[in-house]
């Protein structure tokens, strides 16, 4: 038993421990810059747990051990917000944003100084709005936005989110300072994209219901009656505003954000301050370009008048402030109807169910087909022929069917069953996890894909050998493997539909040119399962010639740090095949050769050494046929840089279809504008004028 004095000392010791843990939590979760090892953190945490179990009367709700303490609820209570959480008017067009700016200026009166308006721009996080109430620095109530007036009280769930501080200090970086007696913090709860995917995989493996998107996952997780379930979900929180703040006056939104950051909240790194609406519009474009690289979903930007005084003068009309607006990105999801479900056979025989859609425009392109990924996904989403579905197109990824609108079913929809035999060659189909695979050795669908891959940009880069040509060559049995391409004659090619003498000659020239290649391109072109261009260049670096690679043992292969057992086995299996031996012999006969290089000189290095685009900056705008990452990679391999916005320092703007405001800027600044074809020519010839 400890005496009163001893008890005080214990209390102090526990308080110090908590402070340390709060501080290290902040370093780890909010700043992403831990100062101590995980082991050291665990030690502190265990020490606190030990003392708290010895002195349960000293446990406080803001203790870091109390994130997941509460028992499951029967139902959530309601919570009335003291100041309503407003919603935002949305706009999509540049014109509408200019109108907003004009309205703001007019309302504030030109006399008030038209120049004196500043805007703060924040990303519009696609999550759920929450309010957190801190009394004397301790999180006491957390609630959802609800209808803006009244939400649900979900305090015990919000407590489980690591980026929501249980206790705030006036300075989180030193875990010190007296907090405000009352502070209401507003922000968005969300689930990061990558973690959402992991969560869905895990749920699927357990046979539980998966979520359609990160927002639904966040909504479903934060409204769990059992806080232990919420705690197991990868929820995160960005703060963007305050409600009541007793004892503190803010003069700008920018100040609010800086304050929230200082007291320990995570603030989006994408926030900016601008003087003109033109800059806001440009930034909208920039963020839109970055959208796919972010690890959280955003559906636009929020533009807010910075000055709180001006905000107050502007006020609100029916729940939406006049001082802020959501400037959304074009929608990525649309509704359409599934006309049919077909099966595509890939290069490695994988069978992919694909929905044939009633054509629908999404984000500037017309979508005709969308992937259903595999059998498990098809079954999970329960997509039937005739269904109305939500289709999503995100950046350069293949469009996918997100979900079915079941309420639109009429009963005439037809279920689809994956075939037991390859729809193209009739060979047997085996199941590997969720994937069905055709094991036919002479499957024409696989052959077409293999040849397309062989000729593709990052493999042998055979210009002019497009999809239509490859399909005819295979259908007419003019080739039975990729090496046969090199034995085609002009009269062979002239037999194809819509093939003139000039195109035929171009293809022959391209084939001839492609025979001189590099080892890593050649390895990549072979289409060994699990060997993409990166692994190919690792193999080329290690083995230097095809012969050594062919003779490599399992141990030789796995001695390369990035090559694991599965990839090694796949390489061994590939070289054991009779068809591979034939293919390689034919390639040799055709005269395919690669530069023999010293170790370490793969394709990447060889091209980088020449760096013909050194010092050149490219900006892409609009739609081009290759994925942006590929275009970017081409530029970077040749030593150039890709920027997201046009400036005087930009050397080339590559404009695709429906190029946006960047094209206007390029015209205005006199930057050289080229199309995709010129871009490819430029990078192929690697000559800059
Ligand atoms: S401010 C008066 N800022 O958008 C301003 N909202 O329609 C009210 N949201 O319910 C909100 N990111 O869920 C604001 N940086 C941000 C936001 C943001 C996402 C959401 C929030 C709100 C909705 C408004």
Boltz pocket constraint, residues with backbone or C-beta under 6 A from the ligand:
constraints:
  - pocket:
      binder: B
      contacts: [[A, 85], [A, 86], [A, 87], [A, 88], [A, 89], [A, 122], [A, 123], [A, 124], [A, 125], [A, 126], [A, 127], [A, 128], [A, 129], [A, 145], [A, 187], [A, 188], [A, 240], [A, 241], [A, 302], [A, 321], [A, 324], [A, 326]]
      max_distance: 6.0
